[in-house]
Amino acid sequence: MKGFWKELSFLLRPLIIIVCISLCLFLLHLLATATLKKRLREIDEGSSFDGVSYGFYSILIENLRMPDVGLSAEETYIIIEGDLLHPSVSSVVFNRVDVHRSTSETSTSSSSISSAVMPPISIINGSIPLYGTEFFGRRADGIDMGSASGSWGSVFLYHSCDSISVVFNNCSSIPGAEDLVPDLARGHSISGNCSGILEPVTSISGYITELDGHPASASFDYCLQEDQPSISLAMDFSQVAEPAMTILDSLSSGAIMTAAPSGSLSVIFPGNDSVFFSTNLVFDSLSIFSEAVAPDTFFTDVGFSCTGFVLPDSGFVVVDSGFISFHDLTLSFNLNYSWDRRRKLNLFISNRSLSGASIIESIPPELLGSLRGLDLGGELSVAAELLLDWDYPDSCDINLDIDASRLTVGYSPITFGRLRDQTGADCRMRDSWGNSSIIGLDTLTNPEFVFFDSLPACFEPLLRCAEDASFRRHHGFSEYHIRNSIRANMERGRFVRGGSTLSMQLAKNLFLGREKTLSRKLQEVFLTWRLERWLSKERILEIYANIVELGPGVFGFNSAAMYYFNEEVSDLSVKEMAYLVSILPGPKLYHRYAVRGVLPDYWDSYVERLITICGNRGWLPESVVSGALADTLIFDGDVSLF
């Protein structure tokens, strides 16, 4: 019997050992699992999982759920290092992970998590929608991944992942790339998604679905190599019509516009002080209402394409190649613009072969006014260079190279034959007081009409000195006038001086109203060109002298001579003529001097300066100048306020 028990004991010993080992392993499993649960609940009190398996230096957790943190993973691998008595976590790998927004009010705060000692974490096969208020992290090598405002979510990455997929909502900056985004692109929120790899070279591609809460369509690529980040962006304007028009409205100075923008924009941020761009933008059926442009709403199609670069930190932008089109009319351009240390713009526009048909086809009828129905043929060559310098207005400049010799007019609603032939032509003039009068432009319809040969010899020199010194040399337009106008307006920071020549003033007085709009200026340019082709310089001066406004209901120098001095225009002294010429820019303003019967010293000095300049230029004899300077103005006419 004793031998039996001894033999039985011998047989059961392995089983007992197995049971003991199994019991120990079971206890160790329970202890390890309890410890694991405790560690997990230190991070997330609601942590749970379906199962756990232990291997040599590794732990596999099945279906890990951490609701407060907002994380769940089908498989979680915990890699152990060190000996059995002093194990430590080497790294954690999440496979098929889902990071979502936590709805628990007791969720662990970002500060407590970020301050905890966490092992390096890798996420594979994971989609990570981020919704919180912040995204930030630090890689295992100590490099800050940055932070971003908006709804990225509280996600903490302590080790770079092999791949990543992110959904973002209303974000206003980019993690780790805040300095890369230029100031002009900041302050906007975006929503969308992105995915890519993080090692060995970060390369992420994504898609923007919303811009400032409006639907958008744009793709982007982000690359980080050797700590040099770069971003490229491609946008379809047809998908951002609403925000694009909102931006356009903010730049339109009160104009009301509607359009359907289409085209694309490509922007590359290479990670240094430069941003490269290429765009092709079209505004189909663009409608514009602006009192500064035209009295009525007009419609057009506008196209715009260009390539160039911006240096945001240096405050500099260059368009090295660009085109702008209005329906069938196309102009090429390039520009340089700086705004930081010195605000300066240099713009060059040209088209050496603009067909007359495309010009008239491209101008909306609402801008043509009384020229509706105009028919053009032939070609026009245009090249213009403009330099604007806000810091040094005297450096502003303009150079025009316009050749209209090949441009032809098939039909014009406004004709000039009667003006040239002096056969019963007339015009209606309106003054600043609200008076109007129909004035005949020859002696057949106007007995008081004064021919050019009957005007005093000092008339033209004084008029040219005050209004248009280059009148005899230009063909209706003067670069000198335009250049001086630009400089004066830039210096004052507002419009204070126009660039009109005598020919332009006459075209406006004969055919156009008193409104100050871009469409009227456009019509004025065409009418001036026609006026110069049809009329001689003498005839232009002759008509001008007989119709120009010089007082309340006073039109022409002959009427003004009687009104102010009770004399015929042929009897006016040089100083009297100089006074009439001096008030041309604003008869209603300067008329008050005659009402008072005496000129203030500063205006008397201006009148004498006109006379002196004419003498210095050789336009008046010295004897005439000296006699005029010694003369005294006496207003003998029936001058009244109205």
CORPEKA-V23103 format. One line per field, one symbol per residue. phi: phi as a letter, one per 20 degrees, with the letter a starting at -180 (. if undefined). psi: psi as a letter, one per 30 degrees, with the letter a starting at -180 (. if undefined). Layout:
BEGIN
phi: ???
psi: ???
END
This chain:
BEGIN
phi: .ffffffffffegfffffffffffffffffffffffffffffebfefbbeabcdcflbcddelfccfffncbbfccddedcnefecfbeeaccddlecdcfedffdffffffffefedfgcccclcdcfdcfdbcbacffenefencbfodeoeccddbfefbbccdcbledbdgmcgffefgfdenddccrbbbrddcfdfbcdbbedbclndgbbbdbccccclmdebccccceffecgfffffffffdelnfdccadfbpbccccdfncfacecbbcccdelfdccbfedbfcfccadcdbbacrbcdgfembccdebbccccleeccebbbccccefbebcccccbbebefffffffeeggfeelfegngcdcmccdcbccccdcfecgfefbbcdcccdfeecdfbcfddcgfffelcnfbbddcdfenebbedfdbffdbfefdfgfefgfeffgffffedafegfdedoccgffffffffffffemafcbedfefffffgfffcdeefdcfffffffffffgfgffedffffffffgfecffcrfmdcnfffffffeclcfffefffffffffffegfbgffegfffffnbefgfffffgffgfffgffemecfffffffffefcfceefeecfc
psi: eeeeeeeeeeefeeeeeeeeeeeeeeeeeeeeeeeeeeeeffejfgkllflkkkajhlkkkkhkkieefhkkkekkkjkklalffillkelkkkkiljklkkfkfgkkleeeeffljklkkkklhkkikkfbfkkllklfggkkfalklaielikjjgkklelkkkklkhkglkkggeffklefflgkkllblllalfkfkkjkkakkfkjhfkkljkllkkkjkhgjlkkkkkkjfffheeeeeeeeefgghfkkkkliklalkkkkjggaikjklkljkkjkhkkkjkffelflklklkkkkklkalkieefhkkkjfklkkkjcfkkkllllkkkfdekjkkjkkkljfijkeeeefffkkefffbfgkfkklaalkkkkkkkjkjfeieffklkkkjkjgffkljekkfklgeeeefhiglllkkkaffgllkkkkglfefjfgkkleffklffeeeeeeeeeifgefflhfkjeeeeeeeeeeeeefgljfklgkleeeeeeeeeflafkjleeeeeeeeeeeeeeffekleeeeeeeefffkkgajgjklfeeeeeeeghlleffkleeeeeeeefgefieeefffeeefgkkleeeeeeeeeeeeeeeefgfkleeeeeeefflkkjjflikle.
END
